[in-house]
Structure formats: C-alpha cells, structure tokens
Amino acid sequence: MDTKALVTWLIIGVVAGFLASFVVGGGGLIRYLVTGLIGSVVGGYLAQHFNVKLGLGNEMLEQIIVAAAGAIIVVIVAGIIF
C-alpha cells in the first residue's frame, strides 16, 4: 500500500467516524479513526454484499457515506454487546 492510499484511507476513516459520532455519540480523534476504519470495512462489505450503488458521481464521497453507515452499525452493535 502506498503512502497516498494510506493517507486517503485514514482521512476517510476519521471523517466517517466523525459523522457517525453525530448519530450515536462519542468523540475524540482516536475513536473517530478506529470507528471509521472498522466501519469502512463493515460498510464496504455490506454495500458489496447487497449490491448497493449510491451513484453520486464522487467516489470519495460515496466511500465516506458507506464508511459512516458502517461505523454507525459497528457502534450500535458494540453498544448492544457491551
């Protein structure tokens, strides 16, 4: 993985975690990052599995939305389990 891809992935994770915090609460840069990165994996898997296409025309925006949705799911499930 090259540096540009890694930085892009981290930015998407932080933004997705930040957006998810508006819905489910929480805060802090580290929590945003961890929640967003895990959410991007979960959201990407679910979007691919259910063949979800947003069609917004901006790939980065679509990835952020999918990652934020995944982060929300992760935080809700973690809240139920713990």
C-alpha positions, -999 to +999 in steps of 0.1 A: +000+000+000+015+033-010+015+064+012-012+083-007-036+053-004-029+050+033-035+087+040-067+086+019-079+056+039-071+074+072-089+105+062-120+086+051-119+068+085-116+100+105-144+117+086-167+087+087-161+083+125-168+120+130-201+117+110-211+086+129-205+104+162-233+128+154-257+099+152-245+076+180-224+099+202-189+098+213-158+118+205-121+120+202-098+117+173-087+082+181-122+070+185-132+086+152-103+069+135-109+034+149-147+036+144-143+049+109-118+024+098-137-006+112-169+010+098-154+013+063-146-024+063-181-033+075-199-008+053-179-018+023-187-055+028-224-048+033-226-025+003-209-051-019-229-080-005-262-062-010-250-046-043-257-010-031-247+017-056-251+053-045-243+068-079-233+102-065-206+108-091-179+113-065-161+082-054-146+097-023-180+110-010-195+076-017-168+059+003-173+083+032-210+077+033-206+039+032-179+040+059-201+063+081-230+039+077-207+010+086-194+029+116-229+036+129-237-001+126-205-010+144-211+014+173-247+002+177-238-035+177-209-028+201-233-009+224-257-039+224-229-064+231-211-044+257 
